[in-house]
Amino acid sequence: MDIIERIFNFRQSILIFISILAFALQISTVQAANRLLVWPAEEGAAQAKAKAVLPSHEIRKGKVVLSQDILPAMDKKQNRRVQVVPSKGDTLSLNLFRDIVYDVKVDSVIRNTDGTLMLNGILKNHKIRTVIITIGSDGYIITVQDMNKARHYRVSGSSADGSGFVTEIDMHKIPPVIR
């Protein structure tokens, strides 16, 4: 009986180990699926800017940082940054403010001969949604349209270090354009 109990315990231990390993792999796969592209920076400085008088259609402004991975390669020998470009179907996370996070599915990736990278995507779980990301050697621009909330987010910044600013805009309050 002692040998049978040992074999049974050994099989149980192996099954438990395989279950834990499978669970850990599943979590790491899910986390790898969403690549954090933008996140808020220096909340205190952003709040100080927010106290400034904004146009009626602007809700708030803040500082953000764009991931160094997606920025263009640098020419300087001391900084050999390599650009990691997402592919069609990848999911990117845009954390524009502490309370505003969007998951974006990449629809298309275009690389121009001048090194400019353009990504077009859609917001997950939204019917009408648009995300456009343009990254060049001088700077970057990200626009996000959330029609569910009637919000437009405009992000622009420097490609040297990824620092930038985000503006949240109420689409119902945008003044008409006079031509």
C-alpha positions in Angstrom: 0.0 0.0 0.0 2.9 2.3 0.7 4.1 2.2 -2.9 0.6 2.9 -4.3 0.2 5.9 -2.0 3.5 7.3 -3.1 2.7 6.9 -6.8 -0.7 8.5 -6.2 0.9 11.4 -4.3 3.5 11.8 -7.0 0.8 12.0 -9.7 -1.1 14.5 -7.7 2.0 16.6 -7.3 2.7 16.5 -11.0 -1.0 17.5 -11.8 -0.8 20.4 -9.3 2.5 21.6 -10.8 1.1 21.4 -14.4 -2.0 23.3 -13.3 0.0 26.1 -11.7 2.3 26.3 -14.7 -0.6 26.5 -17.1 -2.3 29.2 -15.0 1.0 31.2 -14.9 1.4 30.9 -18.7 -2.2 32.0 -19.3 -1.6 35.1 -17.2 1.6 36.0 -18.9 0.0 35.6 -22.3 -2.9 37.9 -21.4 -0.5 40.5 -20.1 1.7 40.3 -23.2 -1.3 40.8 -25.4 -1.8 44.4 -24.2 1.3 46.5 -24.7 1.2 49.8 -22.7 2.0 52.6 -25.2 1.1 55.8 -23.3 0.8 56.5 -19.6 0.3 59.7 -17.4 3.3 61.5 -16.0 3.7 64.0 -13.2 0.2 64.2 -12.0 0.9 67.3 -9.9 2.2 69.3 -12.8 -0.8 68.3 -14.9 -3.2 69.4 -12.2 -1.4 72.8 -12.0 -1.8 73.2 -15.7 -5.5 72.2 -15.4 -6.1 75.2 -13.1 -5.3 77.5 -16.0 -8.3 78.8 -17.9 -9.2 76.4 -20.7 -11.4 77.0 -23.7 -15.0 75.9 -23.1 -14.6 72.7 -25.2 -11.4 71.5 -23.4 -12.1 69.5 -20.2 -8.5 69.0 -19.0 -4.9 68.7 -20.0 -2.2 66.4 -18.7 1.4 65.2 -19.2 2.0 61.8 -20.7 4.9 59.6 -21.7 5.1 57.5 -24.9 6.9 54.1 -24.6 10.6 54.3 -25.7 10.1 51.0 -27.6 8.0 52.6 -30.3 10.1 55.8 -30.7 12.4 56.0 -33.8 16.0 54.8 -33.4 18.4 57.5 -32.3 21.5 58.4 -34.3 23.8 59.0 -31.3 26.2 56.2 -30.5 25.5 56.5 -26.7 21.8 55.8 -27.2 21.2 52.8 -29.5 17.4 52.7 -29.1 15.7 50.2 -31.5 12.2 50.8 -32.6 9.8 47.9 -31.9 6.8 48.4 -34.3 3.4 46.8 -33.5 1.8 44.5 -36.1 -1.7 44.4 -37.5 -3.9 42.7 -34.9 -1.8 43.7 -31.9 -3.4 45.3 -28.9 -2.0 48.5 -27.4 -3.1 50.2 -24.2 -3.4 54.0 -24.0 -3.6 55.3 -20.5 -4.3 58.9 -21.2 -5.3 60.0 -17.7 -5.4 58.0 -14.5 -9.1 57.3 -15.1 -9.0 57.0 -18.9 -7.6 53.8 -20.4 -8.3 52.5 -23.9 -7.3 49.2 -25.5 -6.6 49.7 -29.2 -6.6 46.9 -31.8 -4.1 47.8 -34.6 -5.8 47.8 -38.0 -2.9 48.9 -40.2 0.8 49.9 -39.9 2.4 52.1 -42.5 6.2 52.9 -42.6 7.1 55.8 -44.8 10.5 56.1 -46.5 11.3 59.1 -44.3 11.0 56.9 -41.2 7.5 58.1 -40.2 5.4 55.4 -38.6 1.6 55.6 -38.9 -0.7 53.2 -36.9 -4.5 53.1 -37.4 -6.6 51.3 -34.9 -10.0 50.8 -33.3 -11.1 51.0 -29.7 -12.1 47.7 -28.4 -15.7 47.3 -27.3 -16.8 50.5 -29.1 -19.0 50.6 -32.2 -17.8 53.9 -33.6 -14.1 54.4 -32.7 -11.0 55.8 -34.3 -7.4 55.9 -33.2 -4.6 57.4 -35.3 -0.9 57.4 -34.2 1.8 59.1 -36.2 5.4 59.0 -35.0 8.2 60.8 -36.7 11.8 61.7 -35.9 10.7 65.1 -34.5 7.6 64.2 -32.6 4.4 62.2 -32.4 0.6 62.8 -32.6 -2.1 60.5 -31.3 -5.8 61.2 -31.8 -8.6 59.1 -30.2 -12.3 59.6 -30.9 -14.6 58.0 -28.3 -18.1 58.5 -29.7 -19.7 56.6 -26.8 -18.6 59.4 -24.4 -18.4 62.2 -27.1 -14.8 62.7 -26.2 -11.8 63.5 -28.4 -8.2 63.1 -27.1 -5.3 64.8 -28.7 -1.8 63.8 -27.7 1.4 65.3 -29.0 5.0 65.1 -27.8 8.7 64.7 -28.5 10.2 61.7 -30.1 13.5 62.4 -28.3 12.3 61.2 -24.9 8.6 60.4 -25.4 7.3 63.2 -23.2 4.1 64.9 -24.3 0.7 66.4 -23.5 -2.8 65.1 -23.7 -6.0 67.3 -24.1 -9.5 65.9 -23.4 -12.1 67.6 -25.5 -15.9 67.6 -25.2 -17.1 67.0 -28.8 -20.5 68.6 -28.0 -18.9 71.9 -27.1 -16.4 72.3 -30.0 -17.1 75.6 -31.7 -18.2 75.5 -35.4 -15.5 76.1 -38.0 -15.9 79.2 -40.1 -14.3 79.1 -43.5 
